Amino acid sequence: MLNLMKLCVGAEGPEDLALWQRRFGDGPAMHVTRMWPKRGDELLQGGSIYWVFKGAILARQRILALDRVEGADGILRCGLVLDRDLVRVAAVPRRPFQGWRYLNPADAPPDLPASRATEEPLPPAIAAALAEMGLR
């Protein structure tokens, strides 16, 4: 199994992403990306996309499928078909990056218990200091 990590640009946090994804109705959500993952088979063995909001990983969604999506310009892209269940995870700091990155399960933050799913994340500087000490 393998995961992806991606910046969630334009959303303040997981709640904003959930609101934006309502446009998909009751079906699964989709995120279209320019590049097709070379390790797609591993992603489809239970992998998730971990969303980075303002410098910290805060949520994940399970990847259900990879669909070919043709853009208006005729270029084929990868549609990441996502479970609508947005799972909050322990906040882990991440620096900005382009596109998406693979994330090994050992490096993925743990899911938060349901009782902590709505708590505010630590400020990025504090979260980074804790992660540096091994206390993420």
Disulfide bonds with the S-S distance in Angstrom:
none
